[in-house]
Amino acid sequence: MPSETLWEIAKAEVEKRGREGDGLEIGEKSVFFIGSKNGGKTTIILRCLDRDEPPKPTLALEYTYGRRAKGHNIPKDIAHFWELGGGTSLLDLISIPITSDNLRTFSIVLVLDLSKPNDLWPTMENLLQATKSHVDKMIMKLGKTNSKAVSEMRQKIWSNMQKDHPDRELVDPFLIPLVIIGSKYDIFQDFDSEKRKVICKTLRFVAHYYGASLMFTSKSEALLLKVRGVINQLAFGIDKSKSICVDQNKPLFITAGLDSLSQIGSPPIPDNDIGKLHAHSPMDLWKKVYERVFPPKSTNTLKHIKDPARDPQYAEGEVDEMRIQKDQENSGLPSLKAHKDRISQESS
């Protein structure tokens, strides 16, 4: 009888784990990094994987992985790291790494650039809405074939909040773990005190509402180590920290479920102005207050991303000419060939 191939052995092991039940910790997890363009996502991933190399710009959707040994003769845990580039310009790609098959072992890390507060809310809102919409679809799909798994996911997320927590009826947590990281704290800490207060309170509210952990980081080794600990918990199931820091004069660090609306307080705006904002929900109220202080830039600016097809280093004469012609045809403009023919006729 021929010896089994490595693939057959791996397949048998996965099937064995499946037969042993869903209650066991699965040795493969996925972490999906989304967030601000040039916000430091790649830097955080490299730091978590102990890779000493300069970060390169992420053009679209990139993948890497890490391993962690559990003990002698025990298979290593594997963590899949996905990263979405381009800020909010490539929302359609969110659906690629998140599937109903890997949903139970999936986590989201949203990295927001604290040094660009005017871009912060639109970036956060667009990415969270697109992600939550897709996650909800995958939950419905999973529920049709494995309602028990969906029930266990709900219980696990809600277990982060104590049963007697006064905010249980007021929040709407993601059904997969979510971590919000505010990057470039070294620049943010020099902001005016009132501006820091608005950003800190707003991010605390959003994180608490979505059942997320929240932390600030920078190039500081101590802060990077804290972030690394949180990412390792998502990727390899290492015990999560229960520490908390809500002081706006220090880097925030709040584990999911440990904050409260009473501690966060009301939006930083005079009470007699709140009624003038005509908000239809608490989230909308916080948005309107935030955008009063930090008006968002134009959508076009936020969605701009350098198109690799137009990058000079990938120039290809004939291909580029055909691309221009196709673009003009699609936009209803005269084709490049027609334009050249017309010039030729006029000159003759």
N, C-alpha and C positions, 0 to 999 in steps of 0.2 A: 504494500500500500504506500503511495507516494507521501512524503512528509508534507505537512500543512505549510502553506505560504504565510508570510507575515500578515498579509491582508486577511486571510481566513481566520487566523488566530485573533486578530483585532476585532473582526466581526463577531466571532463567537463570544468574546469578552463583553462586548456591548450588549449582545442579546442576553447574556447571563445576568448582567446588571439590571436589565429591564425586567427579567423574570423575578429578580429578588425584590422588586417593589420600588415605588416612587419615593419612599421615605428616605432612602440612602442619599448621602451627599454625592452628587455626580462630579467626577474628576475633571470635567471641562466646563469652563465658564467663558462668557463673552462680555467685553466692556466696550461700549461705543462712545467715543469722544466727539462731541459736537460743540459749536460755540463761535465766538468772535473770530473773525479773520485776523491772523497774526496775533492771536491771544495767548499763545504758549502751549497749545495742546500737545504738539510733537515733543516739546521740551519735557513735559510732565511724563509722557509715555516712555521716552528714553531714560529718564531718571528712575522710573519704576522698574525698568528692565536692566538697570546698571550698564547701560550702553554709553560709553564715553565718545560721542561723536556729535558734530555740529548738526542742529536740526535743519532740514530742508523744507521749503514751502510745500504744503500739501495742495495739489492741483484739484483733485476730485475726491475719490474714496480710496483710502489706503488701508492695508492690512499688515499686521505683524503678529507675532505670538511670543509667549514666554512660558517657561517650565519651572516647576518648583518640586524639589525632592521631598517626599513624605517620610522616607526612612529606607533602610537597607532592604533590597529586593522587593520594594513596593513601587508600582508604576508612578511616574511623576504626574502631578496635576498639570494640566495645560490651560493657559488663558489665551483667548483670542482677542486681540486689540484691533478695533476698527476706528478710523478717524475720518470725519467728513471735513473737507476743506471748503474754502470759499464763503465762510460765514453763512448767510441766508440764501445764497444764490443757487444752491444745488439741493433744494429740499426734496426733490423727487428721489434722490439716491438713498434717502433714509430707509426706504422700504427694502433695500437689498440685504443688509445684514440681519434685520429683525424678522424672524419667521415664527410660525406657530410651533415649529419643532424645537427651537432653541429658547423660546420665551421664558421658560422656567429657570434658565441659568443666565439670563441676560441682565445687564445693568447699563444705565445711561450716566455719562458724566458731561455736564454742561459747563464749559469754561467761558467766563465772561471777562472782558478786558475792562478793569476798573478805571484805567487811565482815559477811557473814552466814554464818559457817562451819557452823552447824547445818543450814542449808538446802542447803549446797553438794553433799554426796554424793547425796542423793535427787534433786536437780535434774539433776546430771550423769548419774547412772545411768539415770534414766527417759528423758531426751532421747537419750542415746547408744544405749541399747538400741532405742528406737523407730526412730531414724534408721538404725542398722545393719541392723535387720530389713528395713526397706523397701529400703535400698540393695542388700542381698543378693538380694531378690526381683527388683529391676530388673536386676541383673547376670545372674541366671538367664534372664530374659526376653531380654536383649540377646544372651546366649550362644547362644540357639537360632537367631538370625538372623545373628550376626556374632561367631563365636568368636575371630576374629583380634583384634577390637577389645578383647575381654575379656582376652585374653592380653597385649596391649600395655599395658592398664591395670595388670595385675598386675606386669609388668616395671617399669613407671614408678614405682609405689609402692615396690617392693622395692629399686629403685636408690638410694633415699635412704639405705639402710643398706649399709655395706661388705660385700662377700661373705664376708670373714673375721670379721665381727662375731660375738662369742661368744653374742649373744642371738637370733640369727636363728630358732632353733627354739623360742624361748620367748615370742615376741610374736605378735599377731594383728592386723595393721594394717587399718584401713579401706581399701577399694580405691579410694576417692576422697580427695583431699587434705583433711586435718582440721587445724584450728588451734584450740587452747584458749587463751582469753584470760582472765586473772584481772583483774577491774576493781576500782576503788576501792582501789588500792594505798596511797593517801595515808592511809586509815583503817587498813588492814591493817598498815602498818609500825609502828604504835604498839601492836600486840598483844604479849603476853608472848612471850619468845623461844622457849619450848618449844612454844607453840601455833603459832607461825609455822613452826617446824621440822616439825611434824606435817602442816600444810597443804602446805608446799612439797614435802616428800618424797612425799606421797600424790599430788599433782598430777603430779609428775615421773614416778612409776610409771605412772599411768593414761595420760599422754601417750605415754610410751615404748612401752607395751604396744599402744596403738592406732596407733602410727606417726604421731603428731601433733607439730606444733610447739607450744611452750608459751611464753607471755609474760605479764608483768604490766603493767598500765597504770593511769593515773589522769588527772586533768585537766592534768597536767604536759605542756607543749608537746613536750619532748624525747621522752617516752614515747609520746605520740600520734603523733609523726612515725615512730617505729619501727613502731608498729602499722599506720600508713598504708602504710609500705613493704611490709609483709607482705601486706596486703590487695591492694595494687596488683599484687603478684606473682601472687596467685590470680586477680585480675580481668583483668589485661592481660599476664601472662606476663613481667613485668619480672624481671630476675635477682634470685634470693633471697639474703638475707644468710647468711653462714656463721659469724656471731659467736655467742658462747655466754657465758652468765653463770649459774652454778649456786649462787652465794653467797646464802644465805637472808636475809642482811642487805641485799641489793640486789634490785631488780626482776629476776625470772627472765627469761631470754631464751634459749631452746634450740630450735634448728632441728631438724626431724624427722630422726632417725637419728644424731644426734650425742651422745645420752646413752647410758648403759649401766646395767644392774642393779647392777654392781659399784660404780659411782660413786654411785648412788642409795642403796645400802645396804639393810639389812633394815628392816622396819617398826619404828617407834619404840616398842618395848615390850620389857620384860625377857624374855630368852630362855626362862626357866622358865615364863612366862605364855603363850607362843605356842601350846603344845600344848593349853592349856585352852580355846582359842577354837573348836576343831572346824571349821576352815575346809576347804572341799572344793576350793579352787583358790587360787592366789596373789592373784587379784583379790578373792576373798571374804575372804581374810586381811587385806588392806589395808583393806577395808570395815569389818570388825569392829574393827580397831585404831582406825581413824578415828572410828567411832561411839562408841567408849569415851570418847574425849576430847570429841567434839561429837555428843551424842545428837540424832537427827533430831526435828524437831517433828512434830506429827500430820499425817497425809496430807491431811486436810481443809483444814488451814491452808495447806499447800503448793499445793493444787489450787484454792484460792479465786481467783476472778477476777470483777471487777465485770461483771455482765451488762448489756450495752448496752440490752437490752429493758426493763430495770427502771430505767434512768437517768432521773431527773426531767426532764432537758432534752428527752427524747424522749416525754414523757407524752402519751397520747392516750386520753381517757376511755373511749369505747366499745370501742376495741381492747384496752385493758388489762383491762377487765371480762371480755371474751371470753377473753382469755389466762388469767386466773385461773380461769374456769370450766373451760377445757380442761385446765389443770394439775390441777385437783381431780378431773376425770373420769378422767384418766390415772393418778392416784395412788389411785383407788378411794374417794375422799372424796365426800360429797354435793356436787352441783353448786351453784354460787352461786345459780341460779334456784330450785332445790329448797329451799335454805336460806332464801331470801327468802319463798317460799310458805309454809313452815312457820311463820315468824315472823308472817306476815300472818294465818294461821289461828288461831294461839294468841292473838293480840291481839283477834280479833273475837268 
